[in-house]
Each structure stands twice: as C-alpha cells, then as structure tokens.
Amino acid sequence: MADAVRDGIWFLEGGGRMAGRIRDHDWSATPLGPLAAWPPSLKMVVSAILDSHFPKCITWGPELITIYNDAFRPILGKKPEALGRSFKNTWAEVWDDVAPIVDRAYAGQATFIEDLPLVVDRFGYPEHAWFTFCYSPIRDEHGRIVGMMDTVIETTGKVLAERNARLLNDELAHRIKNLLAMVSAIVNQTFRGAGSKAEAEAALTRRIAALGHAHDRLRASVAGRAPVRAVIEGVIAPYRMGQGRFMIEGPEVELGSRQAMAFALAINELATNALKYGALSNDCGRVRVIWDGGPPETDHPFRLHWEETGGPAVARPNRRGFGSRLIEQVLADSLGGTAKLAFDAGGIRFELATTMRRLVA
C-alpha cells in the first residue's frame, strides 16, 4: 500500500483483475496520460467502480476514454479490448441509439432506462439484447463535468423469459377458450342425439376423455402442438384388445392446438364405432391408420386414411348422428380440408385431406 501511495496508484488497490490490467495499460498513448498524473477526481471514481461488484464503466473527457470494472467485462462479450478506447468506437453499432443519452450526461442530466432493446455485435454477429442502465455525469473537484458513469445490467434473459411467459399465457387462454367452446358443443349435441341418458353419459365420457388425451399432448409441447401419432395412440389406448389389432404408420407431423382437439374427437368416434359395430367388435378385425405429409407449414398435401377389415358386414346407418357429423364436418372445418366417411361392406373407411399449412393454422 505504501508503494502504491508513493507511486500515485493507490486507487488500484483491491480492484480485482481489472486493476492489474489498468496498471499495465500504456496510458501515455491516450489523452489521460500516465496513471500517477491522473487528476484526483478520476482516481476516486476509478477506485469506486473497481470496488463495486455491479457492472460499471466510465468515460472520461471529450474523447470518451473507457475504463470499466470486472463485472462489466461479460457485457462486452468478445468485442475488441475497450480499455483506453473511445466508448463511441466500442459501441459503434448502437451509437445512434445511445449518443443522445451520452450527450445528456455530459450536459449534466442523468438518464435511467429500463430494458432498452439494442442490436449489438459482441460475438461476431448481430444479436438482440436488452439493458437496464443509468448514464450519469461525473464532476471534478471544481464542479465541472468531466465524464460519464455507465451503471448497467443486461436484462436479455429476463425480457425473453417474460415474453415467453406472455406467449404461453396467450396460448393457454386460447386453448381454454377453444376447449370450453368444444365441450359446450359436445355436451349439447351428445344429449340431443342420444337415445337414453345412460347412452349420452357414456358417449360424453368418451369424448371428454379424448379431449383430455389431446390436451395432455399439447401441454407437453411448449410450441402448443401435438404429433399426429401421439394423439392417435393416446385416444385408441383404451380400445387396444390384443396385439396386431391396430397398425399405425406415417411420418412425423404436428397439429395445432385447435386441430389436435378436433382430430382426437374424430379418432375417438371412429374407434368407438369400430368397437361397437366394426372391426373391433369381433376377435379378428383390424384397423389400419396411415398418413402422409410433407414440409411443415407448406401447401403440400396431407392425407390420412382409416381402414377397417375383418369385421362384420357394414351397412350405412339410417340416420346421420352427431358422431358422423363430428368426424366429417367438425374435423373438415377445423383442418380446412375435406373429410369423408364411407360405409363399405368390407368395413368403414375414412379419408381426411388438407394441407400441411392448415394443420397448424
């Protein structure tokens, strides 16, 4: 300490790694000159920032010569060394944004800004980042403004987390709204078309369960989407009665939240009908579910086929119930395509046709 006082660099004592870098820097090549000749006001403010664990940087003089502490170093990323250089050069890519704030500080007016968005270049490419900071004037022992203090913290992580939370909340609200509307319609139609209260209760339970399976898949996805295969397998799980009764085959394709719920309901109706009247009503019937697709969110066709074989002879029902309307009309409307149900003698067939884009629209 005695040597530091004698050499005029006492203000670097206890200043962490940056104190050593400041000590070793060639200041004679800058407007500040040798360390020992620095004015007391500069030494005091440098000592203050070096002893702080909060990110701090100062600019000194009209040249905006930069000095910073250890906590400020991560904010610079892999930029060229900023120590002893002009603040303007270090942050050239955002200078148009921050120059007016710097000017106010040098005019004696402090400025506090929270979560300021900037496009910075710290790692060799432009990135969106957010910062909360205060630019405040620095005065010397005569009251003259000689520099600026930048007290700053990067808030990029916080801003992105809040943004993601808002998106998730919006998606959740959207899903709940769709789910409630769908449940209301299902309840009304189920009790309107049922032959008895027991029949209505059983059908309603199955349909609500199908919605639950779809919602579980959506909940597991941050993007609010559910794979076609996962929705099908979740819905038909209660209908599997031995090995080989179902064959499910198709590429990885995802459904949006509204589409997934309508799709789950349609698959549930097909499986229920197969269990009561079709291929699953005996010991040898089979159900084949196949689909094809293409690049996501394009106009490439998406087609899905449900084919039943080995079941009893099928006849077209005398009336078109809610289940049939749900399979054809509701699903077609939700996926923006066509849905056709055929009652062939050899077994029920169902075909859905739309585009990859409409699966998530």
Secondary structure, 3 states (H helix, E strand, C coil): CHHHHHHCCHHHCCCHHHHHHHHHCCHHHCCCCCHHHCCHHHHHHHHHHHCCCCCEEEEECCCCEEEECHHHHHHHCCCCCCCCCEHHHHCHHHHHHHHHHHHHHHCCCCEEEEEEEEEEECCCCEEEEEEEEEEEEEECCCCCEEEEEEEEEECHHHHHHHHHHHHHHHHHHHHHHHHHHHHHHHHHHHHHHCCCHHHHHHHHHHHHHHHHHHHHHHHCCCCCEEEHHHHHHHHHHHHCCCCCCEEEECCCCEEEHHHHHHHHHHHHHHHHHHHHCCHHHCCCCEEEEEEECCCCCCCCEEEEEEEEECCCCCCCCCCCCHHHHHHHHHHHHHHCCEEEEEEECCEEEEEEEEECHHHCC
